[in-house]
Amino acid sequence: MIAEVIVDVMASEVDKVFDYILPEDQNITVGDRVCVPFGSRQIDGFVINIKQTSNYNASKLKQITKKKDAQPLLSENIIKLCFFMKQKFFLRLADTIRLFLPPVVRNGKVKEKLVNYVFLNCDDFLISKKAPNQLKALMYLKEKGKTTQTELNKLFGASAVNALIEKQLIKLESTKTNRTPKNKFSVEKKQITLNAQQANAVEVISKSHYQPFLLKGVTGSGKTEVYINCIQNALKQGKTAIMLVPEISLTPQMFARFRNAFGDTVAILHSSLTNGERFDEWNRLHSGEARIAIGARSCIFAPMENVGVIVVDEEHDNSYYSESNPRYHTHEVARYLAYLNNCPLILGSATPSVESYYLAKKGEYRLIQLTERANKKELPNIEIVDMLSEIHLGNTGIFSTRFLSELETCLKNKKQAMIFINRRGFSSFLMCKECGYVPKCEDCDVSLVYHKEDETLKCHYCNRRYRTLPVCPKCKSSSIRYGAVGTQRVVEELKKMFDVPIFRLDNDINKNAYIDVLETFNQTSPAILVGTQMIAKGHDFNNVTLVGIVDADMSLHFSDYKAIERTFQLITQVSGRAGRSESEGKVVLQTYYPKHFVYRCASNYDYGAFFKKELNLREVSHFPPFVNILRVLVLGEDEKKVLTNLEQIYNAVKLLKEEYSSDFVYLHAMKCPKKRLQKNYRYQILIRIYKKNEVEIISKIYAICDKLKTSKVSIFVENDPQNLS
């Protein structure tokens, strides 16, 4: 018998299936991790198929050395998904397999945690008076029963305990213990009765087999209750479920709600877990002990069998696109996984992406709408403040007079406020007023961000830190001006005006501290929470009655065709944090462009008007969903080699354009807006093609890049990139 094996080597040259002879004395099946001879080495590989014969000369085939695990690590569906991702996203098979097997599972350095318990092994015992601690330990066990060896050692000494074990008066037993992720965040356990719209959504989804659903529900409409009920129905059928959220900061609150509903059958997967926690949570899912996986993007690769429903919450969020290697779009992976399991896929959002809503309108997704808040309250009123008028009236500060008035009232009423600004740090850059010098990262072609609390300049791309500048290094002037306002500056200004607890939540907060920030804010009134996009979606704080949007225009001016869409989404999402309980919510939106149509649509929560206008703009200007965008990203430390490789690929794609002249809308090679990041020079080829022959053209572009790749230059092909910088 012959096993087809994928070797666990990150190199394109060996990114193919190898045939090995199956040893007769080992029960090796599809999905097993095995040790195989490869050249002069012994390396890991994964069995993806077993067949009778090989097309290669049998005398040249080597035999599998050994099976490495008691149970297969990969299911047949996972193997199919790996091949799908290889073709869809131009990935190596080893890359895709590693997504399903975290390093703590592959490298064998983390083991099961065993706790030693001790208990009496006799009814009668005779202990010398010279060993009082032994007698005390025995009496303690007689009264308390089984306890940990660690506790007994601490109370009576390790030597006494070991002596009792040697005399066989007490017995030692090792028990596996899970390292359960700590979740300090707590939510009130409520018995919730679904309203008519929610009940209808649950019934329609739970009765379906493979079908992508777009659940469009206004903020506070109870989408999470729909998810919970759909998952309950899947579990009743003996199936499992996957629940995705876009940000780690949303996971604790969601995890708490799901733990209330499902208990220990829930496992959590995200990047803030310790190695031990990740190892145990992965194994609980793999063994079937846990049947629900909750987490951020990578949770889609949870080792689940017989999946009954997949949920992608806040489906519009661009964090579902992996912008580092391996690059993939979670929606596409989730959709194929739902197809393999013949189960429904729920894409939920108050502000669906234009592409998703377009597919729903075309009938490719089934649209279900929740049009009112679960508590029957009105959505918070959004008041637009023209900041140019504020300047003309002499107010040059961060906050408008109107917002400060509302904030004062909110805090006097012992309520909470959330202030959103889409920029972390104290200011976005420093600049010399005399010569215009702006400090930049030595490894990246980007300005450094000033962080006042630790007096440093940080690169938000490679995380390098520099000392702040008292004088300009170029002209020695001390006239240094701050750039645009960041979260730290907002907090500092608020502290001058209000004597209440003020919390900050952005990517500068330690990953293990954000849960504390959220939990403490949740229990503190009056209080203010200042944050970036991390506070804009998913959070449910009963006492928040005011939301302030400090600089609504920032996302509007990004060099990105999705800039208007993201602005609408951010405003709607962050506004939805207010008035989620009994008290009425208010939103103050500060802008220098109050007449822009996106603010008019957002202030009226009019997604339909926004979608109609935005779709028309996309159609006229030839952008998705009417065309497909591809980016070929070429990068390396040697700029000449990068440019040479870029030119070769560009010339080959130009020839392809001649072959498919009616399909190409746009083709251009250029520097990336951020030309250098982490010591790598970055150039890109942007391509827009019509949908008709996209599969054929994209596969040929993949083939071109594969053929022309060179050493010391990396090439990434991104289908529908979310960030072109």
TAQUIHU-V900494 format. One record per backbone hydrogen bond with DSSP energy under -1.0 kcal/mol. NH is the residue of the N-H (numbers start at 0). CO is the residue of the C=O. Records with the same first field share a line. If there is no record, write none. Layout:
NH->CO / CO
This chain:
1->50
2->19
3->48
4->17
5->45
7->43
8->6
10->8
13->10
14->11
15->13
17->4
19->2
20->61
21->0
25->22
27->25
30->46
31->28
33->44
34->65
35->42
37->40
40->37
42->35
44->33
45->5
46->31
47->3
48->3
50->1
59->56
60->57
63->20
64->34
65->34
67->32
72->30
73->30
78->74
79->75
80->76
81->77
82->78
83->79
84->80
85->81
86->82
87->83
88->84
95->91
96->92
97->93
98->94
104->101
105->101
106->102
114->174
116->172
117->146
118->170
120->168
130->127
134->130
135->131
136->132
137->133
138->134
139->135
140->136
141->137
142->138
143->139
144->140
146->117
148->115
151->147
152->148
153->149
154->150
155->151
156->152
160->156
161->157
162->158
163->159
164->160
165->161
166->162
167->164
168->163
169->163
170->118
172->116
174->114
176->112
179->177
198->194
199->195
200->196
201->197
202->198
203->199
204->200
205->201
206->202
207->204
212->344
213->365
214->346
215->367
216->348
217->369
220->217
225->221
226->222
227->223
228->224
229->225
230->226
231->227
232->228
233->229
234->230
235->231
237->234
238->233
239->305
240->290
241->308
242->292
243->310
244->294
249->246
250->247
253->249
254->250
255->251
256->252
257->253
258->254
259->255
260->256
261->257
262->258
264->261
265->262
266->291
268->293
272->269
277->273
278->274
279->275
280->276
281->277
282->278
283->279
284->280
285->281
286->282
289->283
290->264
291->264
292->240
293->266
294->242
298->295
299->296
300->297
301->298
303->301
307->239
309->343
310->241
311->345
312->243
314->347
316->313
319->316
320->317
321->327
329->319
332->328
333->329
334->330
335->331
336->332
337->333
338->334
339->335
340->336
342->337
344->210
345->309
346->212
347->311
348->214
356->352
357->353
358->354
359->355
360->356
361->357
363->358
364->358
365->211
367->213
369->215
373->219
375->372
380->584
382->586
384->588
386->590
389->385
390->386
391->387
392->388
393->390
394->389
403->399
404->400
405->401
406->402
407->403
408->404
409->405
410->406
411->407
412->408
413->410
414->409
415->542
416->526
417->545
418->528
419->547
420->530
422->420
425->449
426->449
427->483
430->480
431->436
432->478
435->431
440->445
444->675
445->443
447->438
448->457
449->426
450->455
455->450
456->465
457->448
458->463
462->458
465->456
467->454
471->476
475->471
479->477
480->430
482->428
485->425
486->422
487->424
489->485
490->486
491->487
492->488
493->489
494->490
497->493
499->497
502->527
504->529
508->505
512->509
513->509
516->512
517->513
518->514
519->515
520->516
521->517
522->518
523->520
527->500
528->416
529->502
530->418
531->504
534->531
535->532
543->540
544->415
545->415
546->585
547->417
548->587
549->419
551->589
553->550
556->552 / 553
557->554
559->557
562->559
565->561
566->562
567->563
568->564
569->565
570->566
571->567
572->568
573->569
574->570
575->571
576->573
577->574
578->543
585->544
586->380
587->546
588->382
589->548
590->384
595->592
598->595
599->595
600->596
601->597
602->598
604->601
605->600
606->604
609->605
610->606
611->607
612->608
613->609
614->610
615->611
616->612
617->613
618->614
619->615
620->616
622->617
625->622
627->688
629->686
630->717
631->684
632->715
633->682
634->713
635->680
641->637
642->638
643->639
644->640
645->641
646->642
647->643
648->644
649->645
650->646
651->647
652->648
653->649
654->650
655->651
656->652
657->653
658->654
659->655
662->659
663->659
664->687
665->687
667->685
669->683
671->681
673->724
676->679
678->442
679->676
680->635
681->674
682->633
683->669
684->631
685->667
686->629
687->665
688->627
689->662
693->690
696->692
697->693
698->694
699->695
700->696
701->697
702->698
703->699
704->700
705->701
706->702
707->703
712->709
713->634
715->632
717->630
719->628
